[in-house]
Amino acid sequence: MSNNHVQQLSRSQFNAILEREPPSASRVNPSLPRKFEEIISKAIEKDPKLRYQHAADLRTDLQRLKRDSSSARPSAMTTDETSTVGVPSVESARPPALGTSAASTGSSPARRLAVSGAVLLLLLLAGVGLLYRRGFFRSGLAATAFQNPAISSLTSTGDLALVRISPDGRYLANISKKRGQFSLWVRQIAIESAVQIVPPGTDELVDAAFTPDGDFLDYTVFAPMATQGKLYQVPVLGGTPRRLLDDANTGVSFSPDGRQMAYATFDRATKEGVLMVANADGSGARKLAGGKVSGLLSLGGYNKVQWSPDGQRIATFVKDADPSGQNYGLVEIDVVTGKEKPMPGRRWAEVLDLNWLPDGSGLLLAARDKTGAPVQLWIVTYRGGGVRRLTNDLSSYVSASVYADSRTIASVQQNLASSLWVGAANAPDNTRQVSSGRFDGMKGLEWAPDNRIVYTGKHSGNWDLFVTDADGRNVRQLTFDGHDHESPTVCDGGRAVVYSTNFDGADHLWKLDFQSGVSTRLTNGLGEWRPACQGTGQWVMYTGRVPGGSSYIFKTPISGGAPVRVSDRISIGGGTLLSLDGRHASFASFDKNGTIVSVMVSTVTGAQEGTEVNLGDTFYGSAHGLRWTPDRHSLAAVDIRSGTPNLWSGILAGGPAKQLTHFTSGVVWDFGWSPDGKFIALARGTDQSDAVLFTSAK
């Protein structure tokens, strides 16, 4: 019987087959040989150890029964044996065996049909048992684990980026991001005592994993402005790190036997995202799978790899533009063949982390189900793709690590905030709060010529555009289409605002007319973002993705028209800074060594102008880039050289930098000066992230 027929059986029928004791075969058909009944009983035995272990054993017993029946040999005990125990002979106790003469057995077509039906039933039950053993009808922990977990706080420092549980469940490793520097710590879960094993530095730690024996931590780190990460190993209680790999862009995941590890990287020469497998000591690295990446590790690249508990597959997620805005999908790669295929189930607006459940029945995800929603914890069933939500609150849970006891999850609970602050340009430390939204300006702000401020906000679960007077009055929402909007820039002499949105999946640029409120699409490529324009200029600059390749700087007419590529230098996805006359553009690109640098080109000819500038180790990449200062002679940016994100000017001029703000806490998400140079607006708030533990009762 085919699998389709098996799958059509009702739940009650499967329950009866798998859980209840069946009636004996002789009750269903008293004429069946006793040996055949024994074979059926062994095939459907509930105890796996007593059941047939191989189909060959079942076939052998059936062939022996057929042989004995055909030659009229009794298949039960001999007459001597029966007399010993004092029971009637086989012939007197039951009908003759199969294969005796028609006169003595009545070998009729009906009987042969009954035997054939019994054989088919036996094969069906054996097939169902095999499917059951392979997990087809059991959802395991994916259905039962963490139904009503208790949540408790583990830390209160507010600076965690990622957590991982040790194999024995006693320790917690966490990456800390504090004052612009990253460090690695280990603490006992039961005792509030942490040990620093990698000291603070500007190199970005992106992931960490305990080795299977729990003695070491393997962690992936990126040097400032580098595009390729490195993998190091350090003793779990501290010591001298040793480098294992020179080209790991994700954390590693170990095979069940601990002898191999998987990780992902990016091949700049072929523009491929590559899934690699190496020995646990970093030797013998080989490519398992790969695919073209569009943009810098953006579309098509592998992220957060996880080796399955049965060792047969590696799970990861890939970002691909989707018209629904659900751009992330789970995929699995066969460990033997390297063949990639999508996992069943839904797509996601964003996935940040994933982890196999200990029994392999599903995955624990830290994911965003829709644009603008906080990142929550979910369980996805491996077979079938069913989804179960674990958390449901206003916080985001940006890390996911599950312990092998199936009762404990460690995560990072993140709470972000941003408000608009406005004050005099010559006293930026003394700005006052003018908005009350929780995320105002976090994804961009821009001054209009009439001294109003256009900014992003999330007032009803979605990132929209708003406009307000400089004192916070006359707030008005500008967008209502239920999609994500960011990076607004005021163009066409203040008559329009251009922004990026994922209205149809990939990001594109749209223009909103202030007077009519009508929005018009400006671009229609594979993805465009971070628009920039100046004054009454007729061009909009932006970063755009090209087919099968990377991203470049383009310009398009504000009135609409064909885009023009400005430069052949790759843009790594950040914004574009235009000179005041609109004739020069600066953007981030690679130098010949793969380091990220700032490049200036002519917006007319595309020719490079001046020298490439290294943005430095303390440039704060979470903010929205560079701005011209009111005197129009220098550039300002958010920098963390003071230990806290602050505004500094002159950081690209080659001379001494000047600190403009002196905040001792918080985050500056974006900033800008009014067109007359008299006021400054800041999107300023907090980024608090701490470890929490979810625990289920036994």
Secondary structure by P-SEA (a helix, b strand, c coil): ccaaaaaaccaaaaaaaccccccccccccccccaaaaaaaaaaaccccccccccaaaaaaaaaaaaaaaaacccccccaaaaaaacccccccccccccccccccccccaaaaaaaaaaaaaaaaaaaaaaaaaacccccccccccccbbbbbbcccccccccccccccccbbbbbbbcccbbbbbbbbcccccccccccccccccccccccccccbbbbbbbcccccbbbbbbbcccccbbbbccccccbbbbbccccccccccccccccccbbbbbbcccccccccccccccccccccccccccccccccccccbbbbbbbcccccbbbbbbcccccbbbbcccccccccccccccccccbbbbbccccccccbbbbbbbcccbbbbbcccccccccbbbbcccccbbbbbbbbbbbbbbbcccccccccccccccccccccccccccccccccccccccbbbbbbbccccccccccccccccccccccccccccccccccccccbbbbbbcccccbbbbcccccccccccccccccbbbbbbbcccbbbbbbbbbccccbbbbcccccccbbbbbbcccccbbbbbbbccccbbbbbbbbccccccccccccccccccccccbbbbcccccbbbbbbcccccbbbbcccccccbbbbcccccccccccccccccccbbbbbbbbbbbbbbbbbbcc
